[in-house]
Amino acid sequence: MTEHAPPENRLNNGHDAVLRRPPADEADVIVVGAGPSGSATAFYLAQSGLDVLLLEKSTFPREKVCGDGLTPRAVKALVGMGISVSEQDGWVRNKGLRVIGAGKRMELPWPELASYPGYGLVRTRHDLDEISLNDVLDDALSLSLFTGNRLIWAGSAEAAAR
């Protein structure tokens, strides 16, 4: 098991986040699923000025069997969203994939591409969901988040001023 620092945790602290503005009756876009992909989608849509409703059936934090390993492409996406991926923040770097099956074992290094980092990352899905969602909530101008049938976030200070 990999040791790592826990993420800054706002969504599982025993109470709902403070609503910065009343939830909208309508949205320009509805994103279903607040995992890393849904959070990234909501982030970029809200950054472009759209009112976004982000829906997640689970409550956070959550654990998933898959999703701990990130490719260099995913690392680039996290960095592009302003998420720190340093080892001091609990990320573990890797140089490729290890595939084991049918009695065989293969080591596959990440390709060397100028537009992507030369490493992947490992972080539990529990932490990754929390980190990517918190980043969206920090930076989204107009986003409402429902998890487990409860509104836990509506907008930000900038959205309230609009």
Secondary structure as UniProt FT lines:
FT   TURN            11..12
FT   STRAND          29..32
FT   HELIX           36..47
FT   TURN            48..49
FT   STRAND          52..56
FT   STRAND          69..70
FT   HELIX           72..80
FT   TURN            81..82
FT   HELIX           87..89
FT   STRAND          92..94
FT   STRAND          96..101
FT   TURN            102..103
FT   STRAND          104..109
FT   TURN            114..115
FT   STRAND          120..122
FT   HELIX           125..139
FT   STRAND          143..147
FT   TURN            148..149
FT   STRAND          150..154
FT   HELIX           157..161
//
